[in-house]
Amino acid sequence: MIKSILPLSSIIALRFFGLFLVLPVLSVYAINLHGATTTLVGIVVGGYALTQMLFQIPFGVMSDKLGRKGTIITGLILFAIGSIFCAIATDILTLMLGRFLQGAGAIGAVVTAMISDLVKEEQRPKAMAVMGMAIGVSFAASMILGPTISSFAGVESLFYITAVIALGSIVVLLKAVPNPPKIEHSYNGKSKLPEVLGNANLMKMNITNFLQKGLMTFAFMIIPMVLIKNFQWEMSELWKVYLPSMIFGFLAMAPAAILAEKKGKFKEILMIGIVFFAVSYLIIGLSSSATFFVVGVVIFFIGFNMHEPIMQSLASKFAKVHQRGLVLGIFNSFGYFGTFLGGLLGGLFFEKVTLASLVIVIAIICVLWIVLILTMPNPEKKKLSYIPLNNTNQENTSKLDTIEGIDEWYINKTENVVIVKYDSEKLQEDSILNTLK
């Protein structure tokens, strides 16, 4: 499993590293470009997320239909082109165009779907946790390296670095990532989109991703501006807030992932993270000193990093094999819409509404968010049966559609097995084996 997952995790982690690298300094950099306003800066900060939102579902569906690797390569090329546009931008509109192009390379759902293809479902939580940890490490590194590199090499250099990373990731994909297995399945003409949109638990996860990413982008919008304008910090000093935030956030990741994946405490971890969001924003908005402000930022990133390793894994638990690209595309689209809206609203309201008023509204939203999560059960654990094709009469596989208790079945042609996911409380494995004889 590790040989398959590490290269893919590194690709998605490096891509996020490229996006995160500029976040700590982007708003301060963009406000000084020709034609900049706080509203346009907000769009620049969250702009990549708008095109991510628009392209996640098409990329996910394209990967389901045409293959994962080609779709990922297309996305990485778009991301590299967008990074170069950002690097050469001298006005706010060119920078905005570059950010939109960066976001058009919407491969997050495709990489997650490919990881789901390459590992058995029992191993999937561990694989998703590995990917989440890799993203967390890239997030931590970028928060420290972004302000440091930009302070002596300029923010433009960060965009050139992201372009190189994107092109290097294509090499990793072609050289180190195996092809996903060939899958055959039959779903009797079921319409995928209505089924996905009608899944109440998945929609609650979509809303959770939307709110989490929106709060993150809003935080990145206000943190550097408040520290520099209100507390007279220099850009080169921003690492002093991001370093402790990343250290404490990283330390929170492993316990959160273990409690969620091993103990089945997904819902509890989500709610604890939301409490941290509410408390952190109240401290950020009501603090009168830089010290308390930094404490609030640290608490925010603890909550954010508790969520990050488990979000994709939890969403993927609701996806059938033929829906993974679509399900995760919708899930990520909600997240990126939240990212865009967080930046846009931050730009609109930062100078028109007091920060104290904004954080009180955010705290109220967090309370309602917790109520939403309370209505969502922790995901049920299903049994999986792996039956060698040699031991079956393949003509009998269609009978599996009529058996109550079977969630889904499909044939892995690469490994030559029939995989059946079923409810062990309603069905015994012997019944499945007898049906396939």
Backbone torsions as a table, in degrees:
resi	resn	phi	psi	omega
1	MET	NA	-45.2	-174.7
2	ILE	-60.3	-39.6	-179.1
3	LYS	-62.2	-32.3	178.9
4	SER	-80.5	-38.8	-169.8
5	ILE	-82.4	-38.0	-176.3
6	LEU	-59.5	-45.5	178.4
7	PRO	-62.4	-42.2	178.6
8	LEU	-66.2	-41.6	177.8
9	SER	-62.5	-37.4	178.8
10	SER	-66.7	-36.5	178.8
11	ILE	-63.5	-49.8	-178.4
12	ILE	-69.1	-34.9	178.6
13	ALA	-66.6	-41.6	179.3
14	LEU	-66.5	-37.0	178.2
15	ARG	-65.3	-45.1	177.0
16	PHE	-65.1	-34.5	176.5
17	PHE	-58.8	-43.5	178.3
18	GLY	-62.2	-39.5	178.3
19	LEU	-71.2	-43.1	-176.7
20	PHE	-71.3	-27.8	-171.2
21	LEU	-55.7	-36.5	-176.1
22	VAL	-91.6	-14.3	-173.1
23	LEU	-57.7	-42.0	-177.0
24	PRO	-64.1	-21.5	-174.3
25	VAL	-123.0	-3.5	-171.0
26	LEU	-64.3	-43.1	-175.9
27	SER	-65.2	-39.8	179.5
28	VAL	-69.3	-36.4	177.9
29	TYR	-68.3	-47.5	-173.7
30	ALA	-67.0	-32.6	-176.1
31	ILE	-65.5	-18.7	-179.4
32	ASN	-94.6	-0.6	178.6
33	LEU	-80.9	159.2	-179.7
34	HIS	-60.4	131.0	176.9
35	GLY	83.5	6.3	-174.1
36	ALA	-76.2	139.9	167.1
37	THR	-131.0	165.8	-179.4
38	THR	-63.6	-32.7	177.5
39	THR	-65.8	-45.3	178.7
40	LEU	-66.1	-35.9	176.8
41	VAL	-63.9	-40.7	177.2
42	GLY	-60.4	-39.6	177.6
43	ILE	-66.6	-38.9	178.6
44	VAL	-63.5	-44.2	-178.6
45	VAL	-62.0	-44.2	-178.5
46	GLY	-104.0	4.5	-173.3
47	GLY	-62.4	-38.1	179.7
48	TYR	-59.1	-28.2	-177.0
49	ALA	-72.3	-27.5	179.1
50	LEU	-64.6	-47.5	178.8
51	THR	-73.5	-29.9	172.1
52	GLN	-58.4	-45.0	-179.1
53	MET	-61.3	-43.6	-176.4
54	LEU	-70.3	-31.4	-173.9
55	PHE	-100.5	-10.1	-178.6
56	GLN	-58.0	-49.8	-176.6
57	ILE	-67.6	-48.1	176.1
58	PRO	-58.0	-40.8	178.1
59	PHE	-65.8	-41.3	178.9
60	GLY	-62.5	-45.7	179.3
61	VAL	-66.0	-40.9	179.0
62	MET	-61.0	-38.4	179.7
63	SER	-70.1	-33.2	175.8
64	ASP	-65.0	-37.3	-174.6
65	LYS	-88.4	-43.3	-168.9
66	LEU	-109.8	-10.3	179.1
67	GLY	117.4	149.7	-174.5
68	ARG	-77.1	-46.1	-170.6
69	LYS	-62.8	-46.9	-179.3
70	GLY	-61.9	-37.2	179.0
71	THR	-66.4	-42.1	179.4
72	ILE	-64.0	-42.9	179.2
73	ILE	-60.3	-44.4	178.0
74	THR	-57.1	-45.0	179.9
75	GLY	-64.6	-40.6	-179.6
76	LEU	-66.6	-35.9	177.6
77	ILE	-65.4	-44.1	177.7
78	LEU	-61.3	-40.2	179.6
79	PHE	-63.0	-41.3	179.1
80	ALA	-64.7	-43.6	179.8
81	ILE	-62.1	-43.6	178.8
82	GLY	-62.1	-38.6	179.5
83	SER	-63.2	-38.6	179.3
84	ILE	-67.4	-40.9	175.7
85	PHE	-58.5	-42.5	179.1
86	CYS	-63.5	-39.0	-176.6
87	ALA	-65.7	-35.3	-175.8
88	ILE	-94.1	-0.9	-176.0
89	ALA	-66.7	135.4	174.1
90	THR	-117.0	-3.3	177.3
91	ASP	-135.9	164.1	-172.9
92	ILE	-66.5	-32.7	-176.8
93	LEU	-71.7	-38.1	176.7
94	THR	-66.5	-40.1	176.6
95	LEU	-62.4	-39.6	178.5
96	MET	-63.4	-43.0	177.8
97	LEU	-59.0	-45.0	179.3
98	GLY	-61.2	-41.4	178.9
99	ARG	-65.1	-38.5	176.6
100	PHE	-62.6	-41.1	179.2
101	LEU	-67.5	-38.3	175.4
102	GLN	-56.5	-44.0	-178.5
103	GLY	-70.5	-25.2	-178.9
104	ALA	-64.2	-21.6	175.7
105	GLY	-80.9	67.0	-168.2
106	ALA	-87.2	81.3	-173.5
107	ILE	-107.3	2.3	-176.1
108	GLY	-56.7	-48.5	-179.3
109	ALA	-66.8	-33.7	-177.8
110	VAL	-68.4	-42.4	178.3
111	VAL	-63.8	-43.5	179.0
112	THR	-62.8	-41.6	178.1
113	ALA	-64.1	-37.0	179.7
114	MET	-68.3	-37.6	174.8
115	ILE	-61.4	-42.1	177.8
116	SER	-62.3	-34.2	178.5
117	ASP	-67.9	-36.8	-169.2
118	LEU	-85.2	-16.3	-177.0
119	VAL	-122.6	153.0	175.4
120	LYS	-67.3	155.3	-175.4
121	GLU	-61.5	-33.7	179.4
122	GLU	-64.8	-27.9	-179.8
123	GLN	-92.8	-8.0	-172.9
124	ARG	-62.7	-42.3	178.0
125	PRO	-56.6	-41.7	178.2
126	LYS	-64.4	-41.1	-179.9
127	ALA	-64.3	-42.7	179.1
128	MET	-66.6	-35.2	177.4
129	ALA	-65.5	-39.4	176.3
130	VAL	-60.2	-45.0	178.8
131	MET	-63.4	-44.2	179.1
132	GLY	-61.4	-40.5	178.1
133	MET	-65.0	-39.6	179.1
134	ALA	-63.3	-41.9	177.4
135	ILE	-63.9	-40.7	178.9
136	GLY	-61.8	-41.6	177.7
137	VAL	-63.7	-44.0	179.9
138	SER	-63.9	-37.3	177.7
139	PHE	-62.2	-47.4	-179.6
140	ALA	-62.4	-46.1	-178.7
141	ALA	-63.2	-41.0	-177.4
142	SER	-67.8	-33.7	179.7
143	MET	-65.2	-29.8	179.1
144	ILE	-87.3	-45.2	-174.3
145	LEU	-74.1	-33.6	-178.4
146	GLY	-56.8	-58.1	178.7
147	PRO	-62.6	-34.6	-177.3
148	THR	-67.9	-51.1	-178.4
149	ILE	-65.2	-44.0	-176.7
150	SER	-66.1	-25.6	-177.7
151	SER	-68.9	-25.9	178.8
152	PHE	-118.5	-17.0	-179.4
153	ALA	-115.0	-5.0	179.8
154	GLY	89.3	151.1	-179.9
155	VAL	-64.9	-29.8	179.4
156	GLU	-56.9	-36.2	-178.7
157	SER	-62.6	-29.9	179.8
158	LEU	-64.6	-37.6	179.9
159	PHE	-70.3	-37.0	175.8
160	TYR	-64.1	-38.6	177.6
161	ILE	-60.7	-42.8	-179.2
162	THR	-65.2	-35.1	178.1
163	ALA	-64.4	-43.4	178.2
164	VAL	-63.4	-41.6	178.9
165	ILE	-59.9	-43.6	-178.7
166	ALA	-62.1	-45.3	-179.2
167	LEU	-68.8	-37.0	176.6
168	GLY	-64.8	-31.5	180.0
169	SER	-66.4	-30.0	176.8
170	ILE	-63.0	-40.8	178.0
171	VAL	-62.2	-44.3	178.1
172	VAL	-59.7	-43.2	-179.4
173	LEU	-60.6	-45.5	-176.3
174	LEU	-73.9	-33.6	-173.8
175	LYS	-91.2	-32.7	-167.9
176	ALA	-116.3	-13.0	-175.5
177	VAL	-102.0	124.1	178.5
178	PRO	-70.6	159.7	175.2
179	ASN	-72.8	143.5	178.1
180	PRO	-67.1	156.2	-179.1
181	PRO	-67.4	155.3	175.5
182	LYS	-82.8	126.0	-173.9
183	ILE	-116.0	137.0	170.5
184	GLU	-117.4	134.0	178.5
185	HIS	-149.3	162.4	177.9
186	SER	-137.8	127.7	-178.9
187	TYR	-126.5	24.6	171.4
188	ASN	51.7	38.9	174.3
189	GLY	71.8	17.1	178.7
190	LYS	-62.1	138.4	175.7
191	SER	-78.2	124.4	-173.2
192	LYS	-74.0	-46.4	-172.4
193	LEU	-62.8	-48.7	177.5
194	PRO	-59.9	-36.7	179.4
195	GLU	-64.5	-41.4	179.9
196	VAL	-69.1	-46.8	-178.2
197	LEU	-68.9	-22.1	179.3
198	GLY	-87.2	-1.1	179.7
199	ASN	-82.2	106.7	-173.2
200	ALA	-62.1	-41.7	-178.5
201	ASN	-67.1	-38.4	177.5
202	LEU	-65.6	-37.9	178.2
203	MET	-65.2	-35.1	176.4
204	LYS	-65.7	-36.3	175.4
205	MET	-68.4	-37.0	177.4
206	ASN	-61.6	-44.3	179.0
207	ILE	-64.5	-39.6	177.4
208	THR	-60.7	-44.2	178.7
209	ASN	-63.8	-39.8	178.5
210	PHE	-60.0	-48.7	-177.0
211	LEU	-70.2	-41.6	-178.4
212	GLN	-62.0	-46.8	-178.0
213	LYS	-71.3	-33.3	177.1
214	GLY	-64.3	-42.8	178.3
215	LEU	-66.3	-34.0	178.7
216	MET	-64.0	-48.6	-177.5
217	THR	-65.5	-39.7	177.8
218	PHE	-61.5	-38.4	177.8
219	ALA	-61.6	-45.3	-179.5
220	PHE	-68.7	-23.4	176.9
221	MET	-70.8	-43.7	-171.3
222	ILE	-92.6	-28.1	-173.7
223	ILE	-57.8	-56.7	-177.9
224	PRO	-66.6	-35.5	-178.6
225	MET	-66.0	-43.7	-179.7
226	VAL	-66.1	-44.0	-178.2
227	LEU	-64.3	-38.6	-177.0
228	ILE	-80.7	-43.2	-176.3
229	LYS	-81.3	-43.2	-174.0
230	ASN	-88.9	-34.6	-175.2
231	PHE	-113.2	8.1	173.3
232	GLN	57.9	36.3	173.3
233	TRP	-77.6	158.8	170.7
234	GLU	-96.0	157.8	179.2
235	MET	-59.7	-35.8	-179.1
236	SER	-67.6	-12.1	179.9
237	GLU	-94.6	-3.8	-174.2
238	LEU	-63.5	-24.0	178.7
239	TRP	-60.0	-23.4	-177.8
240	LYS	-67.2	-24.1	174.9
241	VAL	-93.9	-36.9	-175.8
242	TYR	-76.7	-33.0	-179.2
243	LEU	-62.8	-54.9	177.8
244	PRO	-62.6	-33.7	178.6
245	SER	-61.3	-44.0	-178.1
246	MET	-72.2	-36.5	179.5
247	ILE	-63.4	-51.6	-179.3
248	PHE	-67.8	-36.3	177.3
249	GLY	-64.3	-43.0	179.8
250	PHE	-64.5	-40.0	179.4
251	LEU	-64.2	-27.1	-179.9
252	ALA	-80.0	-17.3	-172.8
253	MET	-66.3	-51.1	-173.7
254	ALA	-62.8	-49.3	177.6
255	PRO	-59.0	-38.7	179.5
256	ALA	-64.4	-44.6	-179.6
257	ALA	-64.4	-41.2	-179.3
258	ILE	-65.1	-46.0	179.7
259	LEU	-62.6	-37.9	-178.4
260	ALA	-74.3	-51.7	-172.3
261	GLU	-78.9	-41.4	-175.8
262	LYS	-85.9	-38.5	-175.2
263	LYS	-100.5	-4.4	179.4
264	GLY	71.2	27.9	-175.7
265	LYS	-100.3	43.8	-178.6
266	PHE	-58.8	-49.8	-175.3
267	LYS	-62.6	-41.9	-178.7
268	GLU	-63.9	-41.1	178.7
269	ILE	-64.4	-42.0	178.1
270	LEU	-59.4	-44.1	-177.3
271	MET	-68.3	-39.9	177.5
272	ILE	-61.3	-42.8	177.7
273	GLY	-60.2	-39.6	179.8
274	ILE	-66.3	-39.4	176.0
275	VAL	-59.1	-42.7	177.8
276	PHE	-61.3	-39.3	178.0
277	PHE	-59.9	-48.3	-177.5
278	ALA	-61.9	-47.9	-178.8
279	VAL	-62.9	-42.9	-177.1
280	SER	-62.9	-44.2	-179.0
281	TYR	-67.4	-36.6	177.1
282	LEU	-62.5	-40.8	178.0
283	ILE	-66.8	-44.3	-179.5
284	ILE	-60.3	-45.4	-174.4
285	GLY	-77.1	-24.9	-175.0
286	LEU	-107.7	-0.8	-177.0
287	SER	-74.7	145.1	178.7
288	SER	-110.3	1.4	178.7
289	SER	-135.3	155.8	179.8
290	ALA	-63.0	-33.0	-179.0
291	THR	-62.2	-48.6	179.5
292	PHE	-66.8	-36.1	176.9
293	PHE	-59.2	-46.1	179.4
294	VAL	-63.4	-39.7	176.4
295	VAL	-57.8	-43.3	178.3
296	GLY	-61.9	-41.4	178.7
297	VAL	-64.0	-42.0	179.1
298	VAL	-60.6	-45.4	-180.0
299	ILE	-62.6	-38.2	178.2
300	PHE	-59.3	-47.6	-175.6
301	PHE	-73.3	-23.1	171.1
302	ILE	-63.4	-48.1	177.9
303	GLY	-62.3	-42.9	-178.9
304	PHE	-62.9	-43.7	-178.2
305	ASN	-74.4	-20.2	170.8
306	MET	-68.4	-36.5	-179.9
307	HIS	-74.6	-41.3	-163.8
308	GLU	-58.9	-41.9	-177.0
309	PRO	-69.4	-17.2	-172.3
310	ILE	-110.9	-10.9	-172.3
311	MET	-63.5	-52.1	-178.1
312	GLN	-64.5	-40.5	-179.9
313	SER	-61.2	-44.3	-178.3
314	LEU	-65.9	-42.0	178.7
315	ALA	-64.4	-39.4	-177.0
316	SER	-67.7	-20.8	179.3
317	LYS	-66.3	-20.8	-179.6
318	PHE	-94.5	1.6	-174.1
319	ALA	-102.6	131.0	171.5
320	LYS	-80.9	166.9	-170.9
321	VAL	-59.7	-36.0	-177.5
322	HIS	-83.5	-2.5	-175.3
323	GLN	-114.5	-1.5	-168.9
324	ARG	-57.2	-47.3	180.0
325	GLY	-61.8	-42.6	-179.2
326	LEU	-68.3	-48.3	-178.5
327	VAL	-58.9	-49.3	-178.0
328	LEU	-72.7	-26.1	174.1
329	GLY	-65.1	-44.8	177.5
330	ILE	-64.6	-44.6	179.8
331	PHE	-57.3	-48.5	-179.4
332	ASN	-69.5	-31.3	177.5
333	SER	-62.5	-42.3	176.0
334	PHE	-60.0	-42.9	179.9
335	GLY	-62.6	-43.5	-178.1
336	TYR	-73.1	-30.4	173.8
337	PHE	-64.5	-39.7	175.1
338	GLY	-62.5	-40.9	178.2
339	THR	-60.5	-46.1	179.8
340	PHE	-64.8	-45.4	-176.9
341	LEU	-66.8	-35.9	177.2
342	GLY	-60.3	-42.8	177.5
343	GLY	-69.2	-42.1	-178.3
344	LEU	-64.6	-49.2	-179.2
345	LEU	-66.6	-34.4	175.7
346	GLY	-60.0	-43.9	178.6
347	GLY	-67.1	-38.1	-177.9
348	LEU	-69.4	-42.2	-170.1
349	PHE	-99.4	-11.3	-172.7
350	PHE	-58.0	-40.9	-177.3
351	GLU	-100.4	-5.2	-175.7
352	LYS	-105.6	-24.1	-177.6
353	VAL	-127.5	143.0	179.6
354	THR	-66.6	145.8	179.4
355	LEU	-61.8	-33.9	179.5
356	ALA	-60.8	-41.8	179.0
357	SER	-66.1	-40.7	-178.8
358	LEU	-63.3	-41.8	-175.3
359	VAL	-72.5	-27.7	175.2
360	ILE	-67.0	-41.3	175.9
361	VAL	-61.7	-42.7	179.4
362	ILE	-62.0	-40.9	179.2
363	ALA	-62.6	-38.9	177.7
364	ILE	-64.9	-42.8	177.7
365	ILE	-59.8	-39.9	179.9
366	CYS	-63.9	-37.6	177.4
367	VAL	-62.8	-44.7	177.9
368	LEU	-64.9	-35.4	178.3
369	TRP	-62.6	-43.6	178.5
370	ILE	-61.4	-40.9	177.3
371	VAL	-60.1	-40.9	177.9
372	LEU	-60.8	-45.1	-179.1
373	ILE	-66.2	-33.3	178.4
374	LEU	-60.0	-28.1	-179.4
375	THR	-83.8	-2.9	-177.8
376	MET	-102.9	121.3	178.3
377	PRO	-71.5	154.3	169.5
378	ASN	-64.8	143.4	-174.3
379	PRO	-60.2	137.5	178.4
380	GLU	-74.5	146.2	176.9
381	LYS	-92.4	123.0	179.5
382	LYS	-102.6	160.2	176.6
383	LYS	-93.2	149.3	176.0
384	LEU	-124.5	137.2	177.9
385	SER	-117.9	129.0	179.1
386	TYR	-110.1	108.7	-171.8
387	ILE	-114.4	117.4	178.8
388	PRO	-57.1	135.7	179.7
389	LEU	-59.8	-29.5	-179.7
390	ASN	-61.5	-26.2	-176.7
391	ASN	-94.9	11.9	-176.8
392	THR	-127.6	158.5	166.9
393	ASN	-95.8	104.4	-170.0
394	GLN	-60.1	-24.7	178.7
395	GLU	-65.6	-21.6	-178.1
396	ASN	-85.1	-4.9	-177.7
397	THR	-61.9	-30.3	-179.5
398	SER	-63.5	-22.7	179.1
399	LYS	-68.0	-20.1	179.5
400	LEU	-63.4	-25.2	-179.7
401	ASP	-65.3	-23.0	-173.7
402	THR	-97.1	-2.0	-174.9
403	ILE	-92.2	123.5	178.1
404	GLU	-68.9	136.7	179.7
405	GLY	104.8	-12.6	176.5
406	ILE	-91.6	118.9	179.5
407	ASP	-75.0	-47.1	178.1
408	GLU	-164.3	161.2	173.2
409	TRP	-145.9	152.0	176.1
410	TYR	-159.1	165.2	-178.4
411	ILE	-108.7	124.9	173.2
412	ASN	-92.2	99.9	-175.2
413	LYS	-68.7	-29.5	-178.9
414	THR	-66.0	-44.0	-179.0
415	GLU	-96.7	-2.3	175.2
416	ASN	60.2	47.8	178.8
417	VAL	-135.4	152.7	168.6
418	VAL	-95.4	129.1	-179.4
419	ILE	-111.3	122.6	-177.9
420	VAL	-121.0	125.2	176.2
421	LYS	-104.3	123.5	-172.7
422	TYR	-143.3	163.3	178.4
423	ASP	-89.7	112.0	-175.1
424	SER	-67.3	-17.8	177.6
425	GLU	-78.1	-20.2	-178.7
426	LYS	-106.8	-16.4	-169.1
427	LEU	-149.9	143.7	175.2
428	GLN	-104.3	150.6	-177.9
429	GLU	-61.8	-32.2	179.8
430	ASP	-58.9	-36.5	179.8
431	SER	-63.9	-37.7	178.4
432	ILE	-67.2	-44.2	-179.3
433	LEU	-62.3	-41.4	179.7
434	ASN	-65.9	-34.7	179.1
435	THR	-65.5	-34.3	-174.9
436	LEU	-88.8	-2.1	179.8
437	LYS	-72.8	NA	NA
